[in-house]
Amino acid sequence: MLIVFVYLGSIAVTGQVYSPVDFNGQGTLPSLLQALHFLMIGLLILWVLPQPRTRFPHPSRSFLTTFAVLVFYAAFDELFKIHLHLDQWLAGQNWKWLYLSLFTALMVWRYRDFVTLWHHYRRETCFVLIGIGIFVLGGYGSEILKDILLKGSYSRAINQEYIVGISIENFRAAFEESSELVGENLILYACLQFVGKHLG
C-alpha cells in the first residue's frame, strides 16, 4: 500500500499531509482510486446485465441492478465526498449509521441471491463477503470507534498523542482507508473471476 506509506511518511518528515494523498481530501489520489474501483465493479455489473440468462443464470437481474446503483453511488460519493456534508443535511444525525442501516437493509433484502451465489460460485462469493467485511469493519468500524472515543475521555489522546511524529488519528485514517481499498480490491477480484468463469 504505497499510498499509505507516502501519507504517513509525509506527516513524519514534514509534519503535514502531502496533499495529493490526503485521505480526507476531495479529488485526491486515494479518493480517485476508490472511485475507480467502484466504477469498474459497476461497469462489470452493467456488462453482465444484458447477457443471455443461459450464460449468466445467477444472480437475478434485480440483484445486479440494485448493486450497480449502490456501487455507482459509492463512486460518486468518493469523488465528491457527499458523506462529509450529510451531517449538516441530516440535522446533526450521523451519516455512518444511515449508510450502515441502508446497506444492512439491502443485504437482508437480497440475501436469497447471496445464498444462490454461495451454492453456485462459492469461492467468488467468499471473496465478496470477506471484502465487504474488511471494508465495513475497517472503514466504518474505525470511524464509529473514533466517534465513541471522542465523546469519552480519549479525545485528547486521539489528536495529540504522537508515535514517530504521527498522531493516533493519522494512523487511524491510514488504517481506515487501507481497509477500504483492500476490501474493494477483493470484491473487484471476485467480480473479475465471476465474469472470467463464463468467458473461459
The 8 nearest C-alpha neighbors of each residue, nearest first, counted from 0:
[[1, 2, 3, 4, 177, 5, 180, 181],
 [0, 2, 4, 3, 5, 6, 7, 177],
 [3, 1, 5, 4, 0, 6, 20, 29],
 [2, 4, 6, 1, 5, 0, 173, 7],
 [3, 5, 1, 7, 6, 2, 8, 0],
 [6, 4, 8, 2, 3, 7, 9, 1],
 [5, 7, 3, 4, 9, 8, 20, 2],
 [8, 6, 10, 4, 9, 5, 3, 11],
 [9, 7, 5, 11, 10, 6, 4, 12],
 [8, 10, 12, 6, 11, 7, 17, 16],
 [9, 11, 14, 15, 16, 7, 8, 13],
 [10, 12, 164, 8, 9, 165, 14, 13],
 [11, 13, 9, 10, 14, 8, 164, 15],
 [14, 12, 15, 10, 9, 11, 16, 8],
 [13, 15, 10, 11, 12, 9, 16, 164],
 [16, 14, 10, 13, 9, 17, 11, 12],
 [15, 17, 10, 9, 18, 21, 6, 14],
 [16, 18, 9, 19, 20, 21, 15, 6],
 [17, 19, 21, 20, 16, 27, 24, 15],
 [20, 18, 27, 21, 28, 17, 29, 24],
 [21, 19, 18, 28, 27, 17, 6, 22],
 [22, 20, 18, 24, 23, 19, 16, 27],
 [23, 21, 24, 20, 29, 176, 172, 30],
 [24, 22, 21, 25, 30, 172, 27, 80],
 [25, 23, 21, 22, 27, 26, 30, 18],
 [24, 26, 27, 79, 80, 78, 30, 23],
 [25, 27, 30, 78, 31, 24, 28, 79],
 [28, 26, 19, 30, 25, 29, 24, 20],
 [27, 29, 31, 30, 20, 19, 32, 26],
 [30, 28, 32, 31, 27, 20, 22, 33],
 [29, 31, 27, 33, 28, 32, 77, 26],
 [32, 30, 34, 28, 33, 29, 35, 26],
 [33, 31, 35, 29, 34, 30, 28, 36],
 [32, 34, 36, 30, 35, 31, 29, 37],
 [33, 35, 74, 31, 37, 32, 36, 77],
 [36, 34, 38, 32, 33, 37, 31, 39],
 [37, 35, 33, 39, 34, 38, 32, 40],
 [36, 38, 40, 34, 74, 70, 35, 39],
 [37, 39, 35, 41, 36, 40, 74, 34],
 [38, 40, 42, 36, 41, 37, 35, 43],
 [41, 39, 37, 43, 38, 42, 187, 36],
 [40, 42, 38, 67, 44, 39, 43, 70],
 [41, 43, 45, 39, 44, 40, 38, 46],
 [44, 42, 46, 40, 41, 45, 39, 47],
 [43, 45, 47, 41, 42, 46, 67, 48],
 [46, 44, 42, 48, 43, 47, 41, 67],
 [45, 47, 43, 44, 48, 42, 49, 50],
 [46, 48, 44, 50, 45, 49, 43, 55],
 [47, 49, 45, 50, 46, 44, 60, 63],
 [50, 48, 47, 51, 46, 45, 52, 60],
 [49, 51, 47, 48, 52, 55, 54, 46],
 [52, 50, 53, 54, 55, 49, 56, 48],
 [51, 53, 56, 55, 54, 50, 57, 49],
 [52, 54, 51, 56, 55, 50, 57, 197],
 [53, 55, 52, 51, 56, 197, 50, 57],
 [54, 56, 52, 57, 53, 51, 50, 47],
 [57, 55, 52, 53, 54, 58, 59, 51],
 [58, 56, 55, 59, 116, 115, 52, 112],
 [57, 59, 112, 56, 62, 116, 60, 63],
 [60, 58, 62, 61, 57, 63, 112, 56],
 [59, 61, 63, 62, 64, 48, 58, 57],
 [60, 62, 64, 59, 63, 65, 58, 66],
 [63, 61, 65, 59, 60, 64, 66, 58],
 [62, 64, 60, 66, 61, 65, 67, 44],
 [65, 63, 67, 61, 62, 66, 60, 68],
 [66, 64, 62, 68, 63, 67, 61, 69],
 [65, 67, 69, 68, 63, 64, 70, 62],
 [66, 68, 64, 41, 69, 70, 65, 63],
 [67, 69, 66, 71, 65, 70, 72, 64],
 [70, 68, 66, 72, 67, 71, 73, 65],
 [69, 71, 73, 72, 37, 67, 68, 41],
 [72, 70, 74, 68, 73, 69, 41, 67],
 [71, 73, 75, 69, 70, 74, 76, 68],
 [72, 74, 70, 76, 71, 75, 77, 69],
 [75, 73, 34, 71, 77, 37, 72, 76],
 [76, 74, 72, 78, 73, 77, 79, 71],
 [75, 77, 73, 80, 81, 79, 74, 78],
 [78, 76, 74, 80, 75, 34, 30, 79],
 [77, 79, 75, 76, 80, 26, 30, 34],
 [78, 80, 76, 81, 77, 25, 75, 26],
 [81, 79, 76, 77, 82, 83, 78, 25],
 [80, 82, 76, 83, 79, 84, 85, 77],
 [81, 83, 85, 84, 80, 94, 76, 86],
 [82, 84, 81, 80, 85, 86, 94, 87],
 [85, 83, 82, 81, 86, 87, 88, 80],
 [84, 86, 88, 82, 87, 83, 89, 94],
 [85, 87, 91, 89, 88, 84, 92, 93],
 [88, 86, 85, 90, 89, 84, 91, 92],
 [87, 89, 85, 90, 86, 84, 91, 92],
 [88, 90, 86, 92, 87, 91, 85, 93],
 [91, 89, 87, 88, 92, 86, 85, 93],
 [90, 92, 86, 89, 87, 93, 88, 85],
 [93, 91, 89, 86, 90, 94, 87, 85],
 [92, 94, 95, 86, 96, 91, 97, 89],
 [95, 93, 97, 96, 85, 86, 98, 92],
 [96, 94, 98, 97, 93, 99, 139, 143],
 [95, 97, 99, 98, 94, 100, 93, 92],
 [96, 98, 94, 100, 95, 99, 101, 93],
 [99, 97, 95, 101, 96, 100, 102, 94],
 [98, 100, 96, 102, 101, 97, 103, 95],
 [99, 101, 103, 97, 98, 102, 96, 104],
 [102, 100, 104, 98, 103, 99, 97, 105],
 [101, 103, 99, 105, 104, 100, 98, 106],
 [104, 102, 106, 100, 105, 101, 99, 107],
 [103, 105, 101, 107, 102, 106, 108, 100],
 [106, 104, 108, 102, 103, 107, 109, 101],
 [105, 107, 103, 109, 108, 104, 110, 102],
 [108, 106, 110, 104, 105, 109, 103, 111],
 [107, 109, 105, 106, 110, 104, 111, 103],
 [110, 108, 106, 111, 112, 107, 105, 62],
 [109, 111, 113, 107, 112, 106, 108, 114],
 [112, 110, 114, 113, 109, 115, 108, 107],
 [111, 113, 115, 110, 114, 109, 58, 116],
 [112, 114, 116, 110, 111, 115, 117, 109],
 [113, 115, 117, 111, 112, 116, 110, 118],
 [116, 114, 112, 118, 117, 113, 111, 119],
 [117, 115, 113, 119, 120, 118, 114, 112],
 [118, 116, 121, 114, 115, 120, 119, 124],
 [117, 119, 115, 116, 121, 120, 114, 113],
 [118, 120, 116, 117, 121, 115, 57, 114],
 [121, 119, 116, 117, 123, 122, 124, 118],
 [120, 122, 117, 124, 123, 118, 125, 119],
 [123, 121, 125, 124, 120, 126, 117, 189],
 [122, 124, 189, 126, 125, 120, 121, 127],
 [125, 123, 127, 121, 126, 122, 117, 120],
 [124, 126, 122, 128, 123, 127, 121, 129],
 [127, 125, 129, 123, 124, 128, 189, 185],
 [126, 128, 186, 130, 124, 125, 129, 189],
 [129, 127, 131, 125, 130, 126, 132, 124],
 [130, 128, 132, 126, 131, 127, 125, 133],
 [131, 129, 182, 127, 185, 133, 128, 132],
 [130, 132, 128, 134, 129, 133, 182, 135],
 [133, 131, 129, 135, 130, 134, 136, 128],
 [134, 132, 130, 182, 136, 137, 131, 135],
 [133, 135, 179, 182, 131, 138, 132, 137],
 [134, 136, 139, 138, 132, 133, 137, 131],
 [137, 135, 140, 133, 138, 139, 134, 132],
 [138, 136, 178, 175, 140, 133, 134, 135],
 [137, 139, 175, 135, 134, 140, 179, 141],
 [138, 140, 142, 135, 141, 136, 143, 137],
 [141, 139, 136, 143, 137, 142, 138, 144],
 [140, 142, 144, 143, 139, 138, 137, 145],
 [143, 141, 139, 145, 140, 144, 146, 138],
 [142, 144, 146, 140, 145, 141, 139, 147],
 [145, 143, 141, 147, 146, 142, 140, 148],
 [144, 146, 142, 148, 143, 147, 149, 141],
 [147, 145, 143, 149, 144, 148, 142, 150],
 [148, 146, 144, 150, 145, 149, 143, 151],
 [149, 147, 151, 145, 150, 153, 146, 154],
 [150, 148, 154, 146, 151, 147, 145, 153],
 [151, 149, 148, 147, 146, 152, 154, 153],
 [152, 150, 148, 149, 153, 147, 154, 146],
 [151, 153, 154, 148, 150, 149, 155, 156],
 [152, 154, 156, 148, 155, 151, 149, 157],
 [155, 153, 149, 157, 156, 152, 148, 158],
 [154, 156, 158, 157, 153, 159, 160, 152],
 [155, 157, 160, 153, 159, 154, 158, 167],
 [158, 156, 167, 154, 168, 155, 159, 160],
 [157, 159, 155, 156, 168, 160, 166, 167],
 [160, 158, 156, 155, 157, 161, 166, 167],
 [159, 161, 156, 166, 158, 167, 157, 162],
 [162, 160, 166, 165, 164, 167, 159, 163],
 [161, 163, 165, 164, 166, 160, 167, 11],
 [164, 162, 165, 161, 11, 166, 12, 10],
 [163, 165, 11, 162, 161, 166, 10, 14],
 [166, 164, 161, 162, 163, 11, 10, 169],
 [167, 165, 161, 169, 168, 160, 158, 162],
 [166, 168, 157, 170, 169, 160, 161, 171],
 [167, 169, 171, 166, 157, 170, 158, 172],
 [170, 168, 172, 166, 171, 167, 173, 165],
 [169, 171, 173, 167, 168, 172, 174, 166],
 [170, 172, 168, 174, 169, 173, 175, 167],
 [171, 173, 175, 169, 174, 170, 168, 176],
 [174, 172, 170, 176, 171, 175, 3, 177],
 [175, 173, 171, 177, 172, 176, 178, 170],
 [176, 174, 138, 172, 178, 137, 173, 177],
 [177, 175, 179, 173, 178, 174, 172, 180],
 [176, 178, 180, 174, 179, 175, 173, 181],
 [179, 177, 137, 181, 175, 176, 180, 134],
 [178, 180, 134, 176, 182, 177, 181, 138],
 [179, 181, 177, 183, 182, 178, 184, 176],
 [182, 180, 184, 178, 183, 179, 177, 185],
 [181, 183, 130, 134, 179, 133, 185, 180],
 [182, 184, 180, 186, 185, 181, 187, 179],
 [185, 183, 187, 181, 182, 186, 188, 180],
 [186, 184, 188, 130, 182, 183, 187, 126],
 [185, 187, 127, 189, 183, 188, 130, 184],
 [188, 186, 184, 190, 189, 185, 40, 183],
 [187, 189, 185, 191, 186, 190, 184, 192],
 [188, 190, 123, 192, 186, 187, 191, 126],
 [191, 189, 193, 187, 192, 188, 186, 194],
 [192, 190, 188, 194, 193, 189, 195, 187],
 [191, 193, 195, 189, 190, 194, 196, 188],
 [192, 194, 190, 191, 196, 195, 189, 123],
 [195, 193, 191, 196, 197, 192, 190, 198],
 [194, 196, 192, 198, 197, 193, 199, 191],
 [197, 195, 193, 199, 194, 198, 192, 191],
 [196, 198, 195, 194, 199, 54, 193, 55],
 [197, 199, 195, 196, 194, 54, 193, 192],
 [198, 196, 197, 195, 194, 192, 193, 54]]
